[in-house]
Amino acid sequence: MCQRGSGVTIDKGKLKAAGIQGRMASFISGGVPVRIDQQEPAAPGRHPAILLLHGSGGNVGFWFDRVAPQLGRLNLGLYAAHYFNRTGTIRADRDTILDGYHFPTWQATIMDALKYLRSRPSVDPDRVALLGVSLGAFLALGLATDKAARIRAVVEISGGVPEPAIGGITSDYPPTLIIHGDADTVVPVTMAHQLEGLLKQCSVPHQALILPGQGHWFDAGAQLRILMTTAGFLARHL
């Protein structure tokens, strides 16, 4: 019915060479200051933006440092909300994620992050995408069912659809890029296949990159494929 990898070295100087400006900032969510890392295009005018959502380890920098140079070349802004700040979480385990409090609180924090980035003078408020990794992918896929979030596209890496959100995937769900390793023992690849099936059923534009032999974390070669595929997908849909 339709309804940790390794091996990539980042030269920080490349961020400036790519024409992007970076700094740390914060916004308030639920009365709590939440840090947000950001790389904004130096070019004048409003540009598309991506909100990066980290996984259960809370490691924002790993993917931020890898994605920022690629997106900078496309004149896309990149923001990464430390949404664990809202709940004082250092690392999330299964019990924390499923306790009925933390997951919806993190989603509310992400909504506040979206309001913050849309207030930025360099951001086109109608061209905002979510890029979620692991836990962040579950959060992104769930949040994208909320029309108030106004998400233009979703890139999900090593995640899946939260069960309560399955019925929210309809024909107007945003275009989605699915990335998963077929040897993932943390989030099984069947989650990726389930999502792809739902998107097909509802005729939602989507693309799937299933990486043979890759687990929940990706080697350097797989990381490069992920970056190039993500850049191409966002160039088409954002």
N, C-alpha and C positions, 0 to 999 in steps of 0.2 A: 504494500500500500504506500502511495506517495504522500505523503504528508510533509662514553668519554673518548674520545679519539685522540690522536696525536700526529705529529709529523709535519704540521704546517707552521711556518714561522712568519710572523707579521711584522713588517717594518712600519712603525708608527708614522714615519715621514711620508709614506704612501698616502695616508689619509689626507694630508695637506695637498699633496700633488694631485690627488683625485678631485680637488676643488670642494672639499667639505670642511665644515667648521665643527669642532667638538667641544663639549663641556658637560659638566654634571649639574643637575638641577634637582628640584623637588617640587611636589605638589601635596596637597592635603587630602586625605581620604579617611573618612570616619574620625576626624579630629587628629589623625596621626600623620606626621610628615613621611612621605614615601619618596625615596630617591629614584631619579630617572636619568639614565645615561642617554646622551643624544649626539647625533652627528647630523648637522643640517647643511644643505647645499649653500655654497657661497654665492651662487648666481641669484640675481634679483627675481622677485615674483614668487608665486605660490607653486609648490611642487607636491607630488604624491608623497605619502609617508607610510612607513611600516612600523608597527609596534611589535617588538620582539618579546616573547614570553618564555622565560627560562624554565628549566625542568626542576625536579624535586630536590636536586642538590643545590639549587640557588645560584649556580654559576652563570652569571650574566656575561662575563667577559669572554668565555670560550667562543661562543657563536657570534657575539657582537663584533669582536676583533676580526673575525673571518668574513663576516657579511658586509661590514661597513665599507671597505674599499670597493667592492663590486657594486654596491648600490650607489655610492658616490659618483661613479662613472655614469650612472643613469640619471643623475640629478634627483635621486630619491632620498628623502630624509629617513633616518633610522632612530628609533627611540626604544629604550629597554627599561621597563618599569620593574623595580625591585619589590614586587607585590608582597613578598614575605614580610616586609617591614610592617605592614598593616597588622599582622597577627603575631609579630615577634618570633617568627619561625626561622630556624637556621637550616634545617633539612626536613623535608616532609617524608613520612613513611605512609604505608597503606592505611593504617588506622587514622592518622591525621587527615588524609585526603578524603576518607569515607565517613568522617564523624558527623557530617551534616552541617557543620559550622564553617570549617576552613575553606572548602571549595567555593561555596556561594560568596563568602567574604572576599576571597581573592577575585572572583568575577566582578564584584562591586568595585573593588579597587581598580581593576582593569578598565571598567567603564569610566572611572574618574581620570585614569591615565589618558583615555581617548579624548575626554573633554579638554584636558591640559594640552595635548599635542594639537588638537584642532584650534586652540587659541593662539598657536604660534604663528607669527606673521609669514613664515615661509611655507606653511602647510595649506594645501588645498583640502578643505574639510570634507569634500565629496570623494576624495581619492585616497582612502586609508585602508590598508591591508593589515592582517594579523599574520605573524610568523611564529608558530609555537613549536617548542621542542619537548617531547615526552609529556610530562605533566602539563607544560604550557600548551601543547597541541590539544590535549583534552579540553583545556580551558578555552582555547581559541575556537575549536569546533562547536562547543556548547554555546559560547557567546554569540557566534555568528548566526544562530537561530533567532536572536533577539533583533527585531527590525530597528529598535531604537539605537542599536550600536552602529548601524549604517556602515557595515563592512563591505568593501568593494571586492576583496579577494582574500583567500586563506591559503597559507602554506603550512602544512602540518608535517612534522618530522617525528617518526617513532611514537605516534600517538594513536588515538581512536576516538570514536564518538561516545560521550557519556550517555549511559542508558536513558536518563530522563530526556535527553535532547534528540533522540532518534526520531520521534514524531515531528520535530521541528524542521526536519530537512524536507523542504518542498521545492517546487520548480523555481522559486525565486531565491534559493540559497545561493550565496556567492560562489563564483568559480573557485575551484579548490585544487591544489597540488598536493598529492599524497606521496610521501617519501618514507620508505621503510626498508630495513634489512630483513632478508628472508630467514636469517638465523637468529633473530631477536628472541632472547629467552626472558626478557623483562616484560615487554608488550608484544605478544605474538603477532605475526604477520597476518593472521586471520582477521585482526582488527582493521588492517588496511583493506583487505578484501571485502569486509563487511561495509566499510565506508564507500568503497568504489561501487559496490552493488546498489547502495542507497542512492548515490548520485546518478548512476545510470538509470535507475528506475524513475527518477524525477527529471531526467534530461537536463541535469546541471552540468555546465561545462567543467571538465576536470581533466587531470593528467596524473598518471601514476608512475613513479619511479621505484621499482622494487629491486633492491641491490643484492645480487647473489653472494652468499657467503658472509654478508655483513650482519653484525649483531646490533645491540642497542646503541653502541658507539661505533664510529666509523673510522676507517684508516684514511691516510692522506689522499689516496686516489679517489676513494668514495666521496670524501669531503669536497674535492674539486668538482666532481660530477654534480653534487648537490648544489654547489654555488652557481655553476653555470646553468643548470636546469632551472633553479629558482630565479635567476636574473632574466632568463628568457620568458618564463611564465609571467613574471610581474610586468615585463615590458609589453606583453600582449594584453594583460587583463587589468592593469592598474593605470 
